[in-house]
Amino acid sequence: MSILFRALPSVDKVLDALTESGEFSHIPRSIVREHVNGFLDVCREEIRAGVITEQEQLALGIILPRMKAYIRAQSRPHFRRVLNGTGVVVHTNLGRSLLAESAVEAVTEACAYYSNLEFDLATGERGSRYSHVEELLCKVCGAEAGLVVNNNAAAVLIVLDTLCKDKEVPVSRGQLVEIGGSFRIPEVMEKSGATLREVGATNRTHLRDYEQAITEETGALLRVHTSNYRIVGFHKEVTLEEMVALGKKHDLPVIEDLGSGSFTDFSTLRIGEEPTVQQVVGAGADVVTFSGDKVLGGPQAGIIVGKKKYIDMIKRNPMNRALRIDKMTLAALEATLRLYREPELARIEIPTLSMMFAEQSQLKQRARRLANRIKKACGEQISVKVVDGNSRVGGGSFPERDLPTALVAITPSAVSETMLKKALLDSNPPLVGRIEQQAFCLDPRTLTDKEFTLVIDALQQALQVVSR
Ligand SMILES: *Cc1c(COP(=O)(O)O)cnc(C)c1O
């Protein structure tokens, strides 16, 4: 073993060889040296573990390609682009929504230049950052007023803190949901200082359950969208219309946490009935909250719309300053909302919507095209076919509902599909797919045509690694 340790090339020798290759000339030498040391440590580990057993394995010519790959990997940003081949459109782990082109341009401009973020160009005096989107928001959904905070969790928190602090809020037992692990309605209510009054049963809640729970202490009535799960069978919730009537009778605001709120009518997709924000506002909800980056397809934001009286109270809450959105979000949101003034345009321009509305016939054609290109590029190493499958909307919207799609099913010849899936995470850019019917499957719904070349490149990289 000590012979092997001594056979490791010196740092300077490696650095000289790397300098000669010129590949890392853009990286400061001190940082390259750090990476070289890091890689030599990996080699020492491999000697100890018995992975490297021969001196020849440590020859400069053998080590150098691995060294370069290591430095390339170390020099990449930690937070980077991936290819989403999963078919989950609003993929929470992969960044949820992609912005429309006009929104991306607006963000770039907002970052690179000074702006009228809080400057009123009409008077030359201080303005409000919210003025850029409130009117648009109201126009699109028909609300009297609106406000935007950091995300929907923050929206629910500030609404409850403003309207229900030290008061009771009846919530149906069927709606006490946990979203994405860390957002739980009972816990958010506790943080806001509101007291939860559970009403009804897990599967059935009636109007009389709410009615009986209302006392002098009640601050509001809250409805929560059960986003990521679905109750089927013997099941009942009180409708928004009934709730609004009850709220009116007792002079209590009705708050609706829509979660993945949307302005788009998805009925042609046949994935179940979800009310649009316009419908909820139209039905008389006093305050409605929803995410900007779920099915809406905009930036991360918590959008609050409703009656002016309540929105004004929320605006004045000091918590608002702590939860405010930054200029990049504002730029992206305004551009996204502008597209919604023309629903047809929104469906074409907003990636989340165009992916959701992509038709199976069209997806099948694209899958065939991708499969053919993969076959040509990867040859004998894999077998490829196109099979029918399902995509999901994701983001806690339309739970357990499928969108029919076509999948490119890849079976590697020499290794398991699980090994291929794992190796693809190391490709550049990483490619994420899913295993189905004993094959590694890619769904063209969440990949653009432009990305097909990158997909093939990632596959070739991974196959080269696993065949070693
Ligand atoms: C997703 C969701 C939230 C949290 O929204 P974020 O934008 O992720 O903070 C809150 N309530 C419901 C019902 C949700 O679906």
PDBQT file of the ligand as one rigid body, heavy atoms in Angstrom, charges set to zero:
ROOT
HETATM    1  C1  LIG A 501     -49.183  24.588  -1.852  1.00  0.00    +0.000 C 
HETATM    2  C2  LIG A 501     -50.145  25.011  -0.843  1.00  0.00    +0.000 A 
HETATM    3  C3  LIG A 501     -49.759  25.918   0.163  1.00  0.00    +0.000 A 
HETATM    4  C4  LIG A 501     -48.361  26.446   0.250  1.00  0.00    +0.000 C 
HETATM    5  O1  LIG A 501     -48.069  27.248  -0.860  1.00  0.00    +0.000 OA
HETATM    6  P1  LIG A 501     -46.563  27.674  -1.168  1.00  0.00    +0.000 P 
HETATM    7  O2  LIG A 501     -46.684  28.595  -2.325  1.00  0.00    +0.000 OA
HETATM    8  O3  LIG A 501     -45.835  26.416  -1.470  1.00  0.00    +0.000 OA
HETATM    9  O4  LIG A 501     -46.034  28.342   0.044  1.00  0.00    +0.000 OA
HETATM   10  C5  LIG A 501     -50.719  26.292   1.082  1.00  0.00    +0.000 A 
HETATM   11  N1  LIG A 501     -51.976  25.812   1.030  1.00  0.00    +0.000 NA
HETATM   12  C6  LIG A 501     -52.375  24.954   0.077  1.00  0.00    +0.000 A 
HETATM   13  C7  LIG A 501     -53.782  24.458   0.088  1.00  0.00    +0.000 C 
HETATM   14  C8  LIG A 501     -51.471  24.511  -0.892  1.00  0.00    +0.000 A 
HETATM   15  O5  LIG A 501     -51.855  23.664  -1.838  1.00  0.00    +0.000 OA
ENDROOT
TORSDOF 0
